[in-house]
Amino acid sequence: MLSDEELDEIRQRKLASLKEQALEDQVRDQQVAEAQAQKEAILRQILTPEARSRLSNIRMVKPQVAEQIELQLIQLASSGRLKARVTDEQLKTLLQQITGQERERKISFR
């Protein structure tokens, strides 16, 4: 049987472990929030208000497609291939290309 001192030591180690895990979780959550804020700031710079609105609507219906579009746009912007802000029409074209690829994949798997 364990003595009170041993039980106390085990409790303290467990508490320290839980505190450390909570701190790690908090740091990870903060990093995710910072990355999301940075992504939003970049998208605000490269999208017109109409295109941003459309992307928000897409995110509600198809979050994976919205994420794919966002990543493509950020890559284009960071590589210097975007000369002007992306308009709603350009975003529609990109969306059609992406959804067209998905449909082709779905057809080819049958």
N, C-alpha and C positions, 0 to 999 in steps of 0.2 A: 504494500500500500504506500502511496506517495504521501510525503509529509506536507504540511501547510506551506512550508518554504518552497518546496519543489512545485507545488500547484501554483503558487504565486508567480514563480519564475516562468512557468509555462504560459500563464495568463498574460504576463507582461510581454513575452515574446510574440504571442498571438496578437495582442493589441498593437505592438510595434509593426508587425507584418501588415495588419489591416490598415494602419495609418499610412504606411509606405505605399500600399496598393491604391488607396484613395488619392494620395498625392500624384501618383503616376497617372491615374485615370483623369484627374483634373488637368494635368499638363497636356495629356493627349487630347482632351476635349478642347482645350484652349488652342492647340495647334490646328485642329480641324476647323475651329471657328475662324482663326486667322487666315487659313488657306481659302476658306469659303468667302470671306470678306475681300480678300485680294482678287479672287476670281470675279466676284461681282463688280469690283472697281474696274477691272480690265474690260468686262463686258459693257459697262456703262460708257466707257470711252470708245469702244469700237462699234456699238450698235446704235442706230437711231431709236428714238423713243417708241416708235411703232414696232420696230423689230424686237425690241426688248419686251414689249407687251405680248407679242406673238410667242416669243420664247417662253415667257411665263405661263401662257396658256398651254403650250405644248408640255411643259414640265408637269402641269397638273394631270394631264391625260396620259402622257408617255414619258415618265422620268428618265428612262434609259436613252430614249432618242434625244431628249433635251441635253442630257449629259454628253452624248456623242457630238452633238452640234456645238456645244460650248467648247469642248476640247479641240475640235477642228478649228473653230474661230480663234481661239487663243493661240494655237500653234501657228496659224496663218499670220496673226498679228505679231507674234514674237519673232517670226522669221522675216518680217518686213514685207510680206507679200500683199498686205492690205494697204491700198493707197488712200482709201477714203472710208468713212463709216459705212457699215453694212446696212442696207435698206431692207424694208419689209419684203420687197420683191426678190431681192437677192437671197434673203433667208428662206422664202418660199421655194426658190429653186434648189437651194441646198437641202431643204427638207424633202423635196420630191426625189432628189438623187439618193438620199439615205433610205427613204421608205421604199423606193424602187429596188434598191439592193436587197432589202429585207424580203420583199416579195419574191425576188428571183431566188433567194436562198430557200424560201419556203417551198417554192415549186420544185426546185431541184432535189429536195429531200424525199419527195413522195415516191 
